[in-house]
Amino acid sequence: MKNRIVIGCKNFTEQEVLGEILALIIEKHSDLKIVRRFNLEGTMILFNAFQSGDIDIYPEYTGTGLITILKASPNESFDFLQSECLKKYDLVWLPFFGFHNDYAMIVRENSKLKTISDLAKYSHKNSVRFAFNPEFISRPEFTLLQETYEFNFRTSFVMLDDPLIYISLANNTIDASVGFATDGRIEGYHLQILEDDLHVFPNYEAAPIVRKEVLEKYPVLREVIGKLAGQISDEEMRQMNFLVDEKGKKPKEVAFHFLLSKGLISSQ
């Protein structure tokens, strides 16, 4: 299809909201036709589709770019990430949306623990019920977390999908897990984030990534998507996630009202 752009996203709420934000703003400010290819399971499945040309644009995170895509040190700079992705994959990082969605170790709000080190020390002397989602345990961050804090997860965790993790924590059927800092369910379920005091997790600043040839073919994309630069705060992303996860709103509806509130699209 001529003048067609395929937007992809991973299989969790925030990604779908961001995918809709990208789709709606491009539809409103260009003549390009948008195909949505959402809810792809896992970073590398989506990235492989991106590399093969089946997807043109999707929202990604800097920490994931460094650790999972480039397999580089989490301490590398954004300049390094940009240049290596362009050189190796013809991938262009556009300006950040404005928020961070860092990985975070989460426990119940009534816990006396403050840091991940506190949890690690506690787990050496007490039984702690850990749970992680299937993608996280396949990522390098899982190994980094385990080795840096000297956890022994191999024999002491269960695998749960994200919605069950939050419910299970709230219902006291598990004690700790890893979630996303911008997930509205952390506050909604009275959970707390432990400080990553040994700095295992890198920054996960969210940004749109685009295939270089697509950006060259449709230069309007740089201007249109650039309207989103710095527009989404941590709290705004958390609230949009909460509206979908806990209030039953559709991601497209939430994305539309967000863009409308920022004056980035009209109601017409």
C-alpha positions as CSV (number, residue, x, y, z in Angstrom):
1,M,0.0,0.0,0.0
2,K,1.4,3.4,-1.0
3,N,2.1,5.9,1.7
4,R,1.6,3.3,4.4
5,I,3.3,3.3,7.7
6,V,3.3,0.3,10.1
7,I,3.4,1.1,13.8
8,G,4.2,-1.7,16.2
9,C,4.3,-2.1,20.0
10,K,5.0,-4.7,22.6
11,N,2.3,-6.5,24.6
12,F,1.7,-4.3,27.6
13,T,-0.5,-1.3,28.3
14,E,2.0,1.5,28.1
15,Q,3.3,0.3,24.7
16,E,-0.2,0.2,23.2
17,V,-1.0,3.7,24.5
18,L,2.2,5.0,23.0
19,G,1.5,3.1,19.8
20,E,-1.9,4.8,19.6
21,I,-0.4,8.2,20.4
22,L,2.0,7.8,17.5
23,A,-0.7,6.5,15.1
24,L,-3.2,9.2,15.9
25,I,-0.8,12.2,15.6
26,I,0.5,10.9,12.3
27,E,-3.0,10.4,11.0
28,K,-4.0,13.9,12.1
29,H,-1.0,15.7,10.7
30,S,-0.1,13.8,7.5
31,D,-1.7,11.9,4.6
32,L,0.0,8.7,5.6
33,K,-2.1,5.6,6.1
34,I,-1.4,3.8,9.4
35,V,-1.4,0.1,10.0
36,R,-1.3,-1.0,13.6
37,R,0.6,-4.1,14.5
38,F,0.3,-4.1,18.2
39,N,0.8,-6.5,21.1
40,L,3.8,-8.3,19.8
41,E,5.3,-10.6,22.5
42,G,8.8,-9.6,23.6
43,T,11.4,-7.1,22.6
44,M,13.3,-9.2,20.1
45,I,10.2,-10.4,18.3
46,L,9.2,-6.8,17.7
47,F,12.8,-5.7,16.9
48,N,13.2,-8.6,14.4
49,A,10.0,-7.5,12.7
50,F,11.3,-3.9,12.6
51,Q,14.6,-5.1,11.0
52,S,12.8,-7.1,8.4
53,G,10.7,-4.1,7.4
54,D,7.4,-5.4,8.7
55,I,7.3,-2.5,11.1
56,D,8.4,1.0,10.5
57,I,8.1,2.8,13.9
58,Y,7.7,1.7,17.5
59,P,8.2,3.0,21.0
60,E,11.4,1.8,22.7
61,Y,13.4,2.5,25.8
62,T,17.1,3.5,26.0
63,G,18.0,0.8,28.6
64,T,16.5,-1.9,26.4
65,G,18.3,-0.5,23.4
66,L,21.7,-0.7,25.2
67,I,21.3,-4.0,27.0
68,T,18.9,-6.1,24.8
69,I,19.4,-4.8,21.3
70,L,23.1,-3.7,21.3
71,K,24.1,-6.1,24.2
72,A,26.3,-3.2,25.5
73,S,27.0,-1.9,28.9
74,P,24.0,-0.2,30.6
75,N,26.4,2.7,31.5
76,E,27.0,3.7,27.8
77,S,25.8,7.1,26.7
78,F,22.8,8.0,24.6
79,D,25.2,9.3,21.9
80,F,26.7,5.8,21.8
81,L,23.2,4.2,21.6
82,Q,22.2,6.5,18.7
83,S,25.4,6.1,16.7
84,E,25.6,2.3,17.1
85,C,21.9,1.7,16.3
86,L,22.2,3.9,13.2
87,K,25.5,2.1,12.1
88,K,24.4,-1.5,12.8
89,Y,20.7,-1.4,12.1
90,D,19.8,1.9,10.2
91,L,17.7,2.7,13.2
92,V,17.0,6.4,14.2
93,W,16.1,7.4,17.7
94,L,13.8,10.4,17.6
95,P,13.5,12.8,20.6
96,F,12.3,11.4,23.9
97,F,8.6,11.4,24.9
98,G,9.7,12.9,28.2
99,F,9.2,10.1,30.8
100,H,11.3,7.3,32.2
101,N,9.8,3.8,32.6
102,D,12.5,2.2,34.6
103,Y,12.4,-1.4,35.8
104,A,11.7,-1.3,39.6
105,M,11.7,-3.9,42.3
106,I,8.3,-3.7,44.0
107,V,6.9,-4.9,47.4
108,R,3.9,-4.1,49.5
109,E,3.5,-0.6,50.9
110,N,3.6,-1.8,54.5
111,S,7.1,-3.4,54.0
112,K,9.9,-1.9,56.2
113,L,12.3,-2.5,53.3
114,K,13.7,0.6,51.6
115,T,16.3,-0.6,49.1
116,I,16.9,-3.7,46.9
117,S,19.9,-4.4,49.2
118,D,17.6,-4.6,52.1
119,L,15.4,-7.1,50.3
120,A,18.5,-9.2,49.3
121,K,19.8,-9.3,52.9
122,Y,16.3,-10.2,54.2
123,S,15.9,-13.0,51.6
124,H,19.2,-14.6,52.8
125,K,17.6,-15.2,56.2
126,N,13.9,-15.5,55.4
127,S,11.7,-17.1,52.8
128,V,10.7,-14.6,50.2
129,R,8.2,-15.4,47.5
130,F,9.4,-13.8,44.2
131,A,7.5,-13.7,40.9
132,F,8.6,-12.4,37.5
133,N,7.0,-12.1,34.1
134,P,8.4,-14.5,31.4
135,E,10.1,-11.8,29.3
136,F,12.0,-10.3,32.3
137,I,13.7,-13.6,33.2
138,S,14.9,-13.9,29.6
139,R,16.5,-10.4,29.7
140,P,20.1,-9.5,30.8
141,E,18.6,-7.3,33.5
142,F,17.5,-10.5,35.4
143,T,21.0,-11.8,35.5
144,L,22.4,-8.4,36.5
145,L,19.9,-8.1,39.3
146,Q,20.7,-11.6,40.6
147,E,24.5,-11.3,40.4
148,T,24.8,-7.7,41.7
149,Y,22.5,-8.1,44.7
150,E,23.5,-11.8,45.2
151,F,19.9,-13.1,45.0
152,N,19.3,-16.8,44.4
153,F,16.2,-16.6,42.2
154,R,16.8,-19.9,40.3
155,T,14.9,-22.0,42.8
156,S,12.7,-19.4,44.5
157,F,10.4,-17.7,42.0
158,V,7.3,-18.3,40.0
159,M,6.5,-16.9,36.6
160,L,3.3,-14.7,36.3
161,D,2.0,-12.2,33.8
162,D,2.1,-8.6,34.8
163,P,-1.6,-8.2,35.9
164,L,-1.3,-11.3,38.2
165,I,1.9,-10.0,39.7
166,Y,0.2,-6.8,41.0
167,I,-2.8,-8.7,42.3
168,S,-0.7,-11.4,43.9
169,L,1.4,-8.8,45.7
170,A,-1.7,-7.0,46.9
171,N,-3.2,-10.3,48.1
172,N,-0.1,-11.4,49.9
173,T,0.5,-14.5,47.8
174,I,3.9,-13.3,46.6
175,D,6.3,-10.9,48.4
176,A,8.4,-9.1,45.7
177,S,8.6,-8.7,41.9
178,V,9.9,-6.4,39.2
179,G,7.5,-4.0,37.5
180,F,7.6,-0.8,35.6
181,A,8.0,2.5,37.5
182,T,5.2,4.2,35.4
183,D,2.6,1.4,36.1
184,G,-0.4,3.0,37.7
185,R,-1.2,-0.2,39.6
186,I,1.8,0.4,41.9
187,E,-0.2,3.2,43.6
188,G,-3.6,1.6,42.9
189,Y,-2.6,-1.6,44.8
190,H,-0.7,0.2,47.6
191,L,2.7,-1.1,46.6
192,Q,6.1,0.6,46.9
193,I,9.3,0.8,44.8
194,L,12.6,-0.2,46.4
195,E,15.5,2.0,45.7
196,D,18.0,0.5,43.3
197,D,20.9,1.4,45.5
198,L,23.5,-0.5,43.5
199,H,22.3,1.0,40.2
200,V,21.6,-2.3,38.4
201,F,19.0,-0.9,36.1
202,P,19.9,1.7,33.5
203,N,17.7,4.7,32.5
204,Y,14.8,3.6,30.4
205,E,13.8,6.9,28.6
206,A,11.1,6.2,26.1
207,A,11.4,7.4,22.5
208,P,10.0,6.5,19.1
209,I,12.5,4.7,16.8
210,V,12.1,4.7,13.1
211,R,13.8,2.9,10.2
212,K,16.2,5.3,8.5
213,E,14.8,4.5,5.0
214,V,11.2,5.3,6.1
215,L,12.3,8.6,7.6
216,E,14.1,9.5,4.4
217,K,11.1,8.5,2.3
218,Y,8.6,10.4,4.5
219,P,10.5,13.3,6.1
220,V,7.2,14.7,7.4
221,L,7.5,12.0,10.1
222,R,10.3,13.8,11.8
223,E,8.3,17.0,12.2
224,V,5.0,15.3,13.2
225,I,6.5,12.8,15.7
226,G,8.7,15.7,17.0
227,K,5.6,17.3,18.3
228,L,5.6,14.7,21.0
229,A,9.1,15.5,22.3
230,G,9.0,16.1,26.1
231,Q,5.2,16.1,26.2
232,I,4.6,13.1,28.5
233,S,5.7,13.2,32.1
234,D,6.1,10.2,34.4
235,E,2.9,11.1,36.2
236,E,0.9,11.5,32.9
237,M,2.1,8.1,31.6
238,R,1.3,6.5,35.0
239,Q,-2.2,8.0,34.8
240,M,-2.8,6.8,31.3
241,N,-1.7,3.3,32.2
242,F,-4.0,3.4,35.2
243,L,-7.0,4.5,33.1
244,V,-6.5,1.5,30.9
245,D,-5.6,-1.1,33.5
246,E,-7.9,-0.2,36.3
247,K,-10.7,1.9,34.8
248,G,-11.3,-0.1,31.7
249,K,-10.6,2.6,29.2
250,K,-9.4,1.7,25.6
251,P,-5.8,2.7,24.8
252,K,-7.0,4.6,21.7
253,E,-9.5,6.6,23.8
254,V,-6.8,7.4,26.4
255,A,-4.3,8.4,23.7
256,F,-6.9,10.6,21.9
257,H,-7.8,12.5,25.1
258,F,-4.1,13.0,26.0
259,L,-3.3,14.5,22.6
260,L,-6.4,16.6,22.8
261,S,-5.4,17.9,26.2
262,K,-2.0,18.9,24.9
263,G,-3.4,20.7,21.9
264,L,-1.6,18.3,19.6
265,I,-4.7,17.3,17.7
266,S,-8.2,18.8,17.4
267,S,-11.5,17.0,18.1
268,Q,-12.6,17.4,14.5
